[in-house]
Amino acid sequence: MLVCPECAHEWSPQAAAETEDAATVVRDAFGNVLADGDTVTLVKDLKIKGSSSVVKVGTKVRNIRLVDGDHDIDCRIDGFGPMQLKSEFVRKA
């Protein structure tokens, strides 16, 4: 059994391997599998934190890079610069 040193949560090594495999698949808002280098389109207006700007629905984002974490897409949006997005707000173009 593996044990978390901070919270004392216990789990088996087999369960850890299964969750890592499942976590590597990133899907868009419609269930399509995303990969590095894909082009995606926003399906929702997104407010930019710390700014009054908004990235509009239908904005195309080219050449995405998948990363681990809450915001699982790292990209550059024309006119706004580098940004991280959640996959639930994009669709594969």
HELIX and SHEET records of a PDB file:
HELIX    1   1 PRO A   13  ALA A   23  1                                  11    
HELIX    2   2 SER A   87  PHE A   89  5                                   3    
SHEET    1   A 2 LEU A   2  VAL A   3  0                                        
SHEET    2   A 2 GLU A  10  TRP A  11 -1                                        
SHEET    1   B 2 VAL A  26  ARG A  27  0                                        
SHEET    2   B 2 VAL A  33  LEU A  34 -1                                        
SHEET    1   C 3 LYS A  60  VAL A  61  0                                        
SHEET    2   C 3 VAL A  40  LEU A  42 -1                                        
SHEET    3   C 3 VAL A  90  LYS A  92 -1                                        
SHEET    1   D 2 LEU A  46  LYS A  47  0                                        
SHEET    2   D 2 VAL A  54  VAL A  55 -1                                        
SHEET    1   E 3 ARG A  65  LEU A  66  0                                        
SHEET    2   E 3 ILE A  73  ILE A  77 -1                                        
SHEET    3   E 3 GLY A  81  LEU A  85 -1                                        
END                                                                             
